[in-house]
Amino acid sequence: MKPIKLDKKSPSVDELLAIARREPVLLVTPDGENFVLEEADDFDREVVELGNSKTFMKFLEERSREKGAISIEQFADELKSSDA
């Protein structure tokens, strides 16, 4: 990963993209914030799309309200009773 401190130089977007095509770039702002610039793959794009989907976020919110998993003992009891 190539660190670039933006307080010392301000490369153009084209220059940053040229570097990011070879390796990820760590951009460090004058106030110390860090940002990573790297090529996005299909998974990265899917994460962004799902994160911006109100429908998917609503689905996740509803799922998070569901009661948790059953204990292994309960599962074993249910398995035994279904075999009978």
Summary of the structure (lengths in Angstrom):
residues: 84
radius of gyration: 23.5
end to end distance: 59.8
largest distance: 74.4
contacts: 154
relative contact order: 0.10
helix: 52%
strand: 14%
